[in-house]
Amino acid sequence: MKNDQPRDGKSAEFAGAYAEIPKKLKAYYDSLQDEAIPDKFLDLLEKLDRAEQAAKTADAVEEMK
């Protein structure tokens, strides 16, 4: 049977440090979700939506011909 216990204090210290990584990453990710989307980015998304709608309309008109 394999023993997963660290043999010295340094190994335990590293294991503890690595255990903190997922917690810190989740906290960082959660903080990013709470940030507002910049207006410039929202404007770009709006332009993209309009361009896609115009392309769909042009395709529909072309199909009617």
CNS distance restraints for C-alpha pairs under 8 A (distance, minus, plus):
assign (resid   6 and name CA) (resid  11 and name CA) 5.46 0.50 0.50
assign (resid   6 and name CA) (resid  12 and name CA) 5.67 0.50 0.50
assign (resid   7 and name CA) (resid  11 and name CA) 6.87 0.50 0.50
assign (resid   7 and name CA) (resid  12 and name CA) 8.00 0.50 0.50
assign (resid   8 and name CA) (resid  12 and name CA) 6.76 0.50 0.50
assign (resid   9 and name CA) (resid  13 and name CA) 6.19 0.50 0.50
assign (resid  10 and name CA) (resid  14 and name CA) 6.23 0.50 0.50
assign (resid  11 and name CA) (resid  15 and name CA) 6.14 0.50 0.50
assign (resid  12 and name CA) (resid  16 and name CA) 6.16 0.50 0.50
assign (resid  13 and name CA) (resid  17 and name CA) 6.30 0.50 0.50
assign (resid  14 and name CA) (resid  18 and name CA) 6.17 0.50 0.50
assign (resid  15 and name CA) (resid  19 and name CA) 6.20 0.50 0.50
assign (resid  16 and name CA) (resid  20 and name CA) 6.62 0.50 0.50
assign (resid  17 and name CA) (resid  21 and name CA) 7.01 0.50 0.50
assign (resid  18 and name CA) (resid  22 and name CA) 7.92 0.50 0.50
assign (resid  19 and name CA) (resid  23 and name CA) 7.49 0.50 0.50
assign (resid  20 and name CA) (resid  24 and name CA) 6.15 0.50 0.50
assign (resid  21 and name CA) (resid  25 and name CA) 6.08 0.50 0.50
assign (resid  22 and name CA) (resid  26 and name CA) 6.09 0.50 0.50
assign (resid  23 and name CA) (resid  27 and name CA) 6.24 0.50 0.50
assign (resid  24 and name CA) (resid  28 and name CA) 6.14 0.50 0.50
assign (resid  25 and name CA) (resid  29 and name CA) 6.09 0.50 0.50
assign (resid  26 and name CA) (resid  30 and name CA) 6.03 0.50 0.50
assign (resid  27 and name CA) (resid  31 and name CA) 6.23 0.50 0.50
assign (resid  28 and name CA) (resid  32 and name CA) 6.34 0.50 0.50
assign (resid  29 and name CA) (resid  33 and name CA) 6.41 0.50 0.50
assign (resid  30 and name CA) (resid  34 and name CA) 6.66 0.50 0.50
assign (resid  31 and name CA) (resid  35 and name CA) 6.82 0.50 0.50
assign (resid  37 and name CA) (resid  41 and name CA) 6.90 0.50 0.50
assign (resid  37 and name CA) (resid  42 and name CA) 6.93 0.50 0.50
assign (resid  38 and name CA) (resid  42 and name CA) 6.47 0.50 0.50
assign (resid  39 and name CA) (resid  43 and name CA) 6.10 0.50 0.50
assign (resid  40 and name CA) (resid  44 and name CA) 6.34 0.50 0.50
assign (resid  41 and name CA) (resid  45 and name CA) 6.31 0.50 0.50
assign (resid  42 and name CA) (resid  46 and name CA) 6.20 0.50 0.50
assign (resid  43 and name CA) (resid  47 and name CA) 6.28 0.50 0.50
assign (resid  44 and name CA) (resid  48 and name CA) 6.23 0.50 0.50
assign (resid  45 and name CA) (resid  49 and name CA) 6.22 0.50 0.50
assign (resid  46 and name CA) (resid  50 and name CA) 6.30 0.50 0.50
assign (resid  47 and name CA) (resid  51 and name CA) 6.15 0.50 0.50
assign (resid  48 and name CA) (resid  52 and name CA) 6.14 0.50 0.50
assign (resid  49 and name CA) (resid  53 and name CA) 6.17 0.50 0.50
assign (resid  50 and name CA) (resid  54 and name CA) 6.12 0.50 0.50
assign (resid  51 and name CA) (resid  55 and name CA) 6.16 0.50 0.50
assign (resid  52 and name CA) (resid  56 and name CA) 6.21 0.50 0.50
assign (resid  53 and name CA) (resid  57 and name CA) 6.14 0.50 0.50
assign (resid  54 and name CA) (resid  58 and name CA) 6.09 0.50 0.50
assign (resid  55 and name CA) (resid  59 and name CA) 6.13 0.50 0.50
assign (resid  56 and name CA) (resid  60 and name CA) 6.15 0.50 0.50
assign (resid  57 and name CA) (resid  61 and name CA) 6.19 0.50 0.50
assign (resid  58 and name CA) (resid  62 and name CA) 6.09 0.50 0.50
assign (resid  59 and name CA) (resid  63 and name CA) 6.18 0.50 0.50
assign (resid  60 and name CA) (resid  64 and name CA) 6.46 0.50 0.50
assign (resid  61 and name CA) (resid  65 and name CA) 6.81 0.50 0.50
